[in-house]
């Protein structure tokens, strides 16, 4: 399930919530219990590192020698 980051408009508190994509409805603030929350955009922590994720892993080794 995705992790979403929210910010409360009433108190400014930022918190994370694990929810299904199909979940609808308002999210209640953990700090002041207000329903005035907005979903924030956050950077993903998913990165591809190492060889094999660009052209290194998708070329045929025998074609490189020719």
Secondary structure by P-SEA (a helix, b strand, c coil): cbbbbbbbccccccbbbbbccccccbbbbccccccbbbbbbbbbcccccccccccccccccccccc
